[in-house]
């Protein structure tokens, strides 16, 4: 199953929105500053992402990339997850029909 960048973005936004109890999240939203994520919510996010995309997704490298946790944005998470899926051979630049409905 190959995930497109748009499908990954929607899936990440959906998972973040569910956990933050927000109707809509934006790429520029900081998980910590804007959405109130703490370590427990990050752990829940990992489980949600793994369930959505069907593969283990470790966020240690993504978190370690920044010096300030407020820099952990929804957009940077989407990019990180897309690259992780690409490295695992699970993403592509093509949109797979029907995938958007599985991530919303």
N, C-alpha and C positions, 0 to 999 in steps of 0.2 A: 504494500500500500504506500503510495507516494503522496506526501503532503505538499501542497503549494505554499508559497510564502504567505499568500492571502489567507489560506485556510489556517495556517499556524497562527497568524496574527489574530484572527477571529477566535480561535480556540484559547489562546492565552488571555485575550480580553474577556472572554466568557468566564474562564476560571477565576480570574482576578475579580470580576464583577460579582460573581456568586459569593466569594469569600469576604469581600469588602461590603457586601449588602448595598452596593451602588447599582443604579440602573444602567449607568454607562460610565466607562472609564476611557481615558484618552492615553495615547502613547506617551505624552509628556508627564503624566501623573507619576509621582514618586510613590512607590509602595509604602515606604515608611512615613514620609512627611504628609502626603496628601490622602493616603488610604488607610493609614493606621496599622500597617502590618508589623507584627512582632515575630519572634522566632517560632512561636506556635502556629501562627497563620502561614508563615513561610513553609513549615513542615506540611501543613494541610495543602498548600499550593502545590508542593512537589507531588503529593499523592494524587491530586486532581489532574495535574498535567500528565502524569504517568497513565492514569486511567483514560484520559482523552486521546492520547497519542499511542497507547499500547506498547510503550517501551520505557525502561528506566531513564529518568532525567535527573541528573545530579546538578544542583545549582551552586556547589561550592566554588567552582571557577568563576561563575558569573558574579557571585558576591565578592570574591577576592579581587576582582578587577578594579574595584573602586576604593578610594580612600575614605569616602564619606557615604554612609548607607543611604542618605537621601538621594544619591545619584542612581539608585536602583529604580529605574522607570519601567513602566509597562512596555514601552517600545523597545528598550534594551533587552528586556526579558524575551520578547517575541523574536528578536534577532538571534539571541543566544539559543533559544529552543530550536529555531529553524536550522541553525548551523549544527547543533547537536544531532538533529534528525538527519541532516544531509550527510554528516560523517558516518552515521549508522546506515546510510543507504535508504533512508525512509522519506526523503523530501526531493522535490523536483521543482523546476520552474513552470511546469504545466499545472493547470487546475484540473483536479480529478472530479468528474461529475458526481454529485451527491455528497461530497465531503463536507460542504459548508453546513448541511443540516445536522451532521454528527457532532459539530463543534459548537452549536448555538444552543 
